[in-house]
Amino acid sequence: MTTLDRVVKPKTKRSKRFLQSREPKLTENTKNAMIIKGGNTSLTVTNALKDIYSLKKPNAVLYKKKNTARPFEDQTSLEFFSKKSDCSLFLFGSHNKKRPNNLVFGRMFDYHVLDMIELGIEKFVSLKEIKSSVAQSSSCPEGTKPLLVFAGDAFDTNGEYARLRSILIDFFRGPTVSAIRLAGLEHILHFTALDGKIYMRSYRVLLKKSGCRTPRIELEEMGPSFDFILRRTHLASDDLYKTAHKQPKALKPKKKKNVSHNVFGTKLGRLHMQKQNLEKLRTRKMKGLRKRGGDVIQGEAAVSPKKSRDE
């Protein structure tokens, strides 16, 4: 049993709060990512890890020291770092002759590797190389929630590309918010799957004057820019993947009885009432509906007590 696996009883209030923050919650915290450098890396991989870390901040931890780990062969080191830093996402960079400029995107479930996908960098343009006013002055503020756009039929038809899209969404989605203002939509990450490659582009949204209330939108590339090629994959089984997506009963919406919606989204309700006795139903009283003294009820002809003119 390792140090992180044994049961630890808190001795101070600070340690108690720390252990409570690690406990499962109905509403989980924002997923953090650990960015790890392999034992042998190139300048391209090092700059790529730094640029992705700048996009992921502050929900990321960058390990600057080299780590001799091989995720597809031995995953114990990744699981150790996951427990130590409380991160459920990871990015591992390495470089060798067989697989040059290598990036491994992955995620954890219960501090064990759920699935990971290896991508090779064919072309890379860093933040510093893009000569623009945005890159020179300041890019998007730290912690900006990006808009994620996926283009290409492969993300819908290919199982590996669909799982890669799920991993990228988990990695770059940022914190969960209930509402966002228009000025906060200032960063776009665009992923395109075409001819066996994945193109990643990063843009900044510029709101220009349009002469009306709605502003004119312009996109300006701010970097980094990647051309990926898909390499090795390690995907979770269907049962484990289903278990990882299982939600607690408290979060599931309660089904409301006798409530339905039509195709137009109109809310329809059904009411169940007891049988009413219409004989005792009170109606509005009017002078014209009052009974006269000589009126006969129950279908008989009404006879007026006054004499007719003929008599």
Salt bridges, closest charged atoms under 4 A:
ASP5 OD1 - LYS83 NZ 2.36
GLU73 OE1 - ARG70 NH1 3.42
GLU79 OE2 - HIS112 ND1 3.32
ASP86 OD2 - ARG22 NE 3.45
ASP115 OD1 - ARG107 NE 2.92
ASP115 OD2 - ARG163 NH1 3.21
GLU118 OE1 - ARG99 NE 3.54
GLU118 OE2 - ARG232 NH2 2.89
GLU122 OE1 - LYS197 NZ 2.96
ASP156 OD1 - ARG165 NH1 2.98
ASP170 OD2 - LYS31 NZ 3.36
ASP170 OD2 - ARG107 NH1 2.62
GLU218 OE2 - ARG216 NH1 2.38
ASP227 OD1 - ARG201 NH2 3.01
